[in-house]
């Protein structure tokens, strides 16, 4: 590995660690404010109900890694048409996954929410708001994956870090806004986080289309490309599914047996776990 490559990896790693440390600080502070304004029970509801959907974010991370791998390979080959086909095929696959996810989660998630989870009857409507907003948020984040992967594959870690910090800052603003007593705080929190996801998705899309002009979204009919992407991402999702059962599966069991107060404590613990695991994952992203 040449000296210039080592320097590039070090530079990208520094950007990602700079992003990570700032996001950790903002995230911990945001959690404290949200817990204060929502209260223990509503905070627990958001963690377990939103977690039923956000647990699939681990699959999003696996898909980002897989799609980045394919885009990086095509960028190395320098074939612009192949890069464009890979990007468009990725978007098509993720749109299909969003459709499947919604079809499965709407009936199954609502049934489980109404019949199995320990939530106060007077907060069940708010819990449904959280669930629906979380589904929309997850779908938006899933569709953003090819744009995120394109930025990472082109090693634009500075932009990736800045957009992530914008997202953290917007979430901090949401935490302060729910203190205004104009609407149910839990419902307002879910809706505002959904709006933040839409804004961040728009920012990633605008950056990618402005800086990578060779990317033109189109209907990709390359069957071999679809098979290759689906095969690799399918195996990648198996590891992500195991992590889901390890993290959020426990959260659901805690709710079934002990209720939302324990979920609130678990939510704070997961914040710390995520922060610690970020040290290794950010370095691997740069490599």
C-alpha angles and dihedrals in degrees: 000000000000126000092248091054091050090051091049092051090047092049093048091046090052091052091050093047090047087053092046097051093047092046091048091054093045092044095052091046091046092051090053092051094045091049090050095050100037097041127225098288097046090044088053091048091053092048096050100036095039087042091060086067103025090055085078088064085087088063087049090057090050091049091048090054092048096047091045088055092055095043092048090052093050092045088054090053090050094222103143094190091053091048090052092047092050092050094047093045089051092053091048093050092049092049088054090049091051090052092049091046093052093047091053101037100046099064098026096043095047092048092050091045093052099040111028111028125087103235126143112256090235090057099043093095091052088049089055089052089053091048096050094044090048091054091052091046092050092049091051092048091049093053089050092061098090090051092049090046091050091054092048093045090054089048094239090150092151091062091042090053095047094049090048090052090049088055092050091048091050090051089051088053089051090053090057094043094058088063088071105095099221099109141009103299096220094049091045091050092052094047094046093050088052090053090049089054090052092050093048091047089052091049093052091048094049093048093048095048092045097049103031102047092167088072111093116169110230141151104281115209095179100126093185090055091051092050092048094050095043093048095051097040091046092060091042091055091058091068090044090052091054090053090050092056090046096051115023096024087064089049092057092047090051089055094048092053105027111016139230098316091067089046089057091055091045090051092057091047091053090054089060093044091052092049093053094047090051091073094070098032094055092053091048091050090056092049 
